[in-house]
Amino acid sequence: MKVSEVREKSQVELDKELKDLKSELFKLRFQLATNQLENPMKLKDVKKSIARVKTVIRERELKGIEK
């Protein structure tokens, strides 16, 4: 997911996306612990996506924008 795609979403959509990404990260970590994870790079991608969403949420908080 690119930053431009994240910025186009509303606050409600961002909150839902963040919740979904955190859930996915939990599942991936569980798979890693049980040696069932096929692609370890997926962890890195999900973490970066979470960071992007959190960054956009924080930017909006600082600007006071409710989109």
N, CA, C and O atoms as a GROMACS GRO file, in nm:
protein
  268
    1MET      N    1   0.084  -0.118   0.000
    1MET     CA    2   0.000   0.000   0.000
    1MET      C    3   0.089   0.124   0.000
    1MET      O    4   0.182   0.136   0.080
    2LYS      N    5   0.058   0.215  -0.090
    2LYS     CA    6   0.138   0.337  -0.101
    2LYS      C    7   0.079   0.446  -0.013
    2LYS      O    8  -0.038   0.440   0.026
    3VAL      N    9   0.161   0.546   0.019
    3VAL     CA   10   0.118   0.656   0.105
    3VAL      C   11   0.005   0.734   0.039
    3VAL      O   12  -0.087   0.779   0.107
    4SER      N   13   0.010   0.750  -0.093
    4SER     CA   14  -0.095   0.823  -0.161
    4SER      C   15  -0.230   0.753  -0.146
    4SER      O   16  -0.334   0.818  -0.134
    5GLU      N   17  -0.228   0.618  -0.146
    5GLU     CA   18  -0.352   0.543  -0.126
    5GLU      C   19  -0.403   0.562   0.017
    5GLU      O   20  -0.524   0.571   0.039
    6VAL      N   21  -0.313   0.567   0.112
    6VAL     CA   22  -0.351   0.583   0.252
    6VAL      C   23  -0.411   0.721   0.274
    6VAL      O   24  -0.510   0.734   0.347
    7ARG      N   25  -0.353   0.823   0.214
    7ARG     CA   26  -0.402   0.960   0.235
    7ARG      C   27  -0.540   0.983   0.176
    7ARG      O   28  -0.610   1.074   0.220
    8GLU      N   29  -0.581   0.902   0.079
    8GLU     CA   30  -0.712   0.918   0.018
    8GLU      C   31  -0.824   0.862   0.106
    8GLU      O   32  -0.941   0.894   0.083
    9LYS      N   33  -0.791   0.782   0.203
    9LYS     CA   34  -0.891   0.717   0.287
    9LYS      C   35  -0.940   0.810   0.398
    9LYS      O   36  -0.869   0.902   0.440
   10SER      N   37  -1.062   0.784   0.444
   10SER     CA   38  -1.118   0.862   0.553
   10SER      C   39  -1.061   0.812   0.686
   10SER      O   40  -0.994   0.709   0.690
   11GLN      N   41  -1.090   0.885   0.792
   11GLN     CA   42  -1.038   0.847   0.924
   11GLN      C   43  -1.094   0.712   0.968
   11GLN      O   44  -1.022   0.631   1.026
   12VAL      N   45  -1.220   0.688   0.940
   12VAL     CA   46  -1.282   0.560   0.978
   12VAL      C   47  -1.216   0.446   0.902
   12VAL      O   48  -1.189   0.340   0.959
   13GLU      N   49  -1.191   0.466   0.774
   13GLU     CA   50  -1.125   0.363   0.693
   13GLU      C   51  -0.983   0.337   0.743
   13GLU      O   52  -0.937   0.222   0.744
   14LEU      N   53  -0.914   0.443   0.785
   14LEU     CA   54  -0.778   0.427   0.837
   14LEU      C   55  -0.778   0.347   0.966
   14LEU      O   56  -0.693   0.261   0.988
   15ASP      N   57  -0.875   0.376   1.053
   15ASP     CA   58  -0.883   0.302   1.179
   15ASP      C   59  -0.909   0.154   1.153
   15ASP      O   60  -0.850   0.068   1.218
   16LYS      N   61  -0.997   0.125   1.058
   16LYS     CA   62  -1.028  -0.014   1.024
   16LYS      C   63  -0.905  -0.081   0.963
   16LYS      O   64  -0.873  -0.195   0.995
   17GLU      N   65  -0.837  -0.010   0.875
   17GLU     CA   66  -0.717  -0.064   0.810
   17GLU      C   67  -0.609  -0.095   0.914
   17GLU      O   68  -0.544  -0.200   0.907
   18LEU      N   69  -0.591  -0.005   1.010
   18LEU     CA   70  -0.491  -0.026   1.115
   18LEU      C   71  -0.526  -0.150   1.198
   18LEU      O   72  -0.438  -0.230   1.231
   19LYS      N   73  -0.652  -0.164   1.230
   19LYS     CA   74  -0.696  -0.282   1.307
   19LYS      C   75  -0.670  -0.411   1.229
   19LYS      O   76  -0.622  -0.509   1.284
   20ASP      N   77  -0.703  -0.409   1.100
   20ASP     CA   78  -0.681  -0.526   1.015
   20ASP      C   79  -0.532  -0.561   1.002
   20ASP      O   80  -0.495  -0.678   1.008
   21LEU      N   81  -0.449  -0.459   0.986
   21LEU     CA   82  -0.306  -0.482   0.972
   21LEU      C   83  -0.245  -0.538   1.101
   21LEU      O   84  -0.160  -0.627   1.096
   22LYS      N   85  -0.290  -0.487   1.215
   22LYS     CA   86  -0.240  -0.539   1.342
   22LYS      C   87  -0.281  -0.684   1.362
   22LYS      O   88  -0.204  -0.765   1.414
   23SER      N   89  -0.401  -0.717   1.320
   23SER     CA   90  -0.448  -0.855   1.328
   23SER      C   91  -0.365  -0.945   1.238
   23SER      O   92  -0.326  -1.055   1.278
   24GLU      N   93  -0.337  -0.898   1.118
   24GLU     CA   94  -0.255  -0.975   1.024
   24GLU      C   95  -0.113  -0.995   1.079
   24GLU      O   96  -0.056  -1.103   1.066
   25LEU      N   97  -0.057  -0.890   1.140
   25LEU     CA   98   0.076  -0.900   1.198
   25LEU      C   99   0.079  -1.004   1.309
   25LEU      O  100   0.174  -1.082   1.320
   26PHE      N  101  -0.025  -1.006   1.392
   26PHE     CA  102  -0.032  -1.106   1.498
   26PHE      C  103  -0.032  -1.247   1.440
   26PHE      O  104   0.040  -1.335   1.488
   27LYS      N  105  -0.112  -1.268   1.336
   27LYS     CA  106  -0.119  -1.400   1.272
   27LYS      C  107   0.015  -1.440   1.211
   27LYS      O  108   0.057  -1.555   1.221
   28LEU      N  109   0.082  -1.344   1.148
   28LEU     CA  110   0.212  -1.373   1.088
   28LEU      C  111   0.316  -1.408   1.194
   28LEU      O  112   0.398  -1.498   1.174
   29ARG      N  113   0.314  -1.336   1.306
   29ARG     CA  114   0.410  -1.365   1.413
   29ARG      C  115   0.384  -1.504   1.470
   29ARG      O  116   0.477  -1.578   1.504
   30PHE      N  117   0.257  -1.539   1.481
   30PHE     CA  118   0.223  -1.673   1.531
   30PHE      C  119   0.274  -1.779   1.434
   30PHE      O  120   0.329  -1.880   1.477
   31GLN      N  121   0.256  -1.757   1.305
   31GLN     CA  122   0.305  -1.851   1.205
   31GLN      C  123   0.458  -1.861   1.211
   31GLN      O  124   0.514  -1.970   1.195
   32LEU      N  125   0.524  -1.749   1.233
   32LEU     CA  126   0.670  -1.749   1.242
   32LEU      C  127   0.717  -1.832   1.362
   32LEU      O  128   0.814  -1.907   1.353
   33ALA      N  129   0.647  -1.818   1.473
   33ALA     CA  130   0.684  -1.892   1.594
   33ALA      C  131   0.664  -2.042   1.578
   33ALA      O  132   0.735  -2.122   1.639
   34THR      N  133   0.566  -2.080   1.496
   34THR     CA  134   0.538  -2.222   1.479
   34THR      C  135   0.600  -2.277   1.350
   34THR      O  136   0.567  -2.387   1.307
   35ASN      N  137   0.689  -2.201   1.291
   35ASN     CA  138   0.760  -2.240   1.169
   35ASN      C  139   0.667  -2.273   1.052
   35ASN      O  140   0.695  -2.364   0.974
   36GLN      N  141   0.558  -2.199   1.040
   36GLN     CA  142   0.466  -2.219   0.929
   36GLN      C  143   0.468  -2.103   0.830
   36GLN      O  144   0.400  -2.107   0.728
   37LEU      N  145   0.547  -2.001   0.859
   37LEU     CA  146   0.552  -1.884   0.773
   37LEU      C  147   0.638  -1.913   0.650
   37LEU      O  148   0.756  -1.946   0.663
   38GLU      N  149   0.578  -1.899   0.532
   38GLU     CA  150   0.650  -1.930   0.408
   38GLU      C  151   0.734  -1.811   0.360
   38GLU      O  152   0.844  -1.830   0.308
   39ASN      N  153   0.683  -1.689   0.378
   39ASN     CA  154   0.752  -1.572   0.328
   39ASN      C  155   0.778  -1.473   0.443
   39ASN      O  156   0.688  -1.395   0.477
   40PRO      N  157   0.895  -1.475   0.504
   40PRO     CA  158   0.925  -1.385   0.617
   40PRO      C  159   0.923  -1.237   0.580
   40PRO      O  160   0.909  -1.151   0.667
   41MET      N  161   0.937  -1.206   0.452
   41MET     CA  162   0.934  -1.064   0.411
   41MET      C  163   0.795  -1.004   0.429
   41MET      O  164   0.781  -0.882   0.434
   42LYS      N  165   0.695  -1.088   0.439
   42LYS     CA  166   0.558  -1.040   0.461
   42LYS      C  167   0.548  -0.964   0.592
   42LYS      O  168   0.474  -0.867   0.603
   43LEU      N  169   0.623  -1.008   0.694
   43LEU     CA  170   0.626  -0.938   0.822
   43LEU      C  171   0.673  -0.794   0.805
   43LEU      O  172   0.613  -0.701   0.859
   44LYS      N  173   0.779  -0.778   0.730
   44LYS     CA  174   0.835  -0.645   0.706
   44LYS      C  175   0.735  -0.556   0.634
   44LYS      O  176   0.720  -0.438   0.668
   45ASP      N  177   0.668  -0.610   0.534
   45ASP     CA  178   0.571  -0.533   0.457
   45ASP      C  179   0.454  -0.486   0.544
   45ASP      O  180   0.409  -0.372   0.534
   46VAL      N  181   0.406  -0.575   0.629
   46VAL     CA  182   0.292  -0.541   0.715
   46VAL      C  183   0.333  -0.434   0.816
   46VAL      O  184   0.257  -0.342   0.843
   47LYS      N  185   0.454  -0.447   0.872
   47LYS     CA  186   0.502  -0.347   0.967
   47LYS      C  187   0.513  -0.210   0.902
   47LYS      O  188   0.478  -0.108   0.963
   48LYS      N  189   0.561  -0.207   0.779
   48LYS     CA  190   0.574  -0.079   0.708
   48LYS      C  191   0.437  -0.020   0.678
   48LYS      O  192   0.419   0.102   0.685
   49SER      N  193   0.341  -0.104   0.644
   49SER     CA  194   0.206  -0.056   0.618
   49SER      C  195   0.145   0.004   0.744
   49SER      O  196   0.077   0.107   0.739
   50ILE      N  197   0.168  -0.062   0.857
   50ILE     CA  198   0.118  -0.009   0.984
   50ILE      C  199   0.180   0.128   1.012
   50ILE      O  200   0.110   0.220   1.054
   51ALA      N  201   0.308   0.140   0.987
   51ALA     CA  202   0.377   0.268   1.010
   51ALA      C  203   0.321   0.377   0.919
   51ALA      O  204   0.304   0.491   0.962
   52ARG      N  205   0.292   0.342   0.794
   52ARG     CA  206   0.236   0.441   0.702
   52ARG      C  207   0.100   0.490   0.750
   52ARG      O  208   0.073   0.610   0.750
   53VAL      N  209   0.016   0.398   0.791
   53VAL     CA  210  -0.118   0.435   0.838
   53VAL      C  211  -0.108   0.521   0.963
   53VAL      O  212  -0.177   0.622   0.974
   54LYS      N  213  -0.023   0.482   1.057
   54LYS     CA  214  -0.007   0.559   1.180
   54LYS      C  215   0.048   0.699   1.152
   54LYS      O  216   0.009   0.796   1.217
   55THR      N  217   0.138   0.709   1.055
   55THR     CA  218   0.195   0.838   1.019
   55THR      C  219   0.088   0.932   0.964
   55THR      O  220   0.083   1.049   1.002
   56VAL      N  221   0.004   0.881   0.877
   56VAL     CA  222  -0.102   0.964   0.818
   56VAL      C  223  -0.202   1.004   0.926
   56VAL      O  224  -0.249   1.118   0.927
   57ILE      N  225  -0.236   0.912   1.016
   57ILE     CA  226  -0.329   0.945   1.126
   57ILE      C  227  -0.270   1.056   1.211
   57ILE      O  228  -0.340   1.150   1.249
   58ARG      N  229  -0.142   1.046   1.242
   58ARG     CA  230  -0.076   1.148   1.326
   58ARG      C  231  -0.069   1.281   1.254
   58ARG      O  232  -0.089   1.386   1.316
   59GLU      N  233  -0.040   1.280   1.124
   59GLU     CA  234  -0.036   1.405   1.047
   59GLU      C  235  -0.171   1.475   1.054
   59GLU      O  236  -0.178   1.597   1.070
   60ARG      N  237  -0.278   1.397   1.041
   60ARG     CA  238  -0.413   1.455   1.047
   60ARG      C  239  -0.444   1.510   1.184
   60ARG      O  240  -0.512   1.612   1.196
   61GLU      N  241  -0.396   1.443   1.290
   61GLU     CA  242  -0.418   1.493   1.424
   61GLU      C  243  -0.350   1.628   1.444
   61GLU      O  244  -0.407   1.719   1.504
   62LEU      N  245  -0.229   1.640   1.393
   62LEU     CA  246  -0.155   1.764   1.408
   62LEU      C  247  -0.217   1.878   1.328
   62LEU      O  248  -0.215   1.993   1.372
   63LYS      N  249  -0.271   1.846   1.212
   63LYS     CA  250  -0.334   1.949   1.129
   63LYS      C  251  -0.479   1.976   1.172
   63LYS      O  252  -0.535   2.080   1.137
   64GLY      N  253  -0.538   1.885   1.245
   64GLY     CA  254  -0.676   1.899   1.287
   64GLY      C  255  -0.774   1.869   1.176
   64GLY      O  256  -0.885   1.922   1.175
   65ILE      N  257  -0.734   1.784   1.084
   65ILE     CA  258  -0.819   1.750   0.970
   65ILE      C  259  -0.898   1.624   1.002
   65ILE      O  260  -0.841   1.522   1.039
   66GLU      N  261  -1.028   1.632   0.987
   66GLU     CA  262  -1.115   1.515   0.999
   66GLU      C  263  -1.173   1.489   0.862
   66GLU      O  264  -1.270   1.554   0.822
   67LYS      N  265  -1.116   1.396   0.790
   67LYS     CA  266  -1.160   1.371   0.653
   67LYS      C  267  -1.260   1.261   0.650
   67LYS      O  268  -1.309   1.225   0.543
   0.00000   0.00000   0.00000
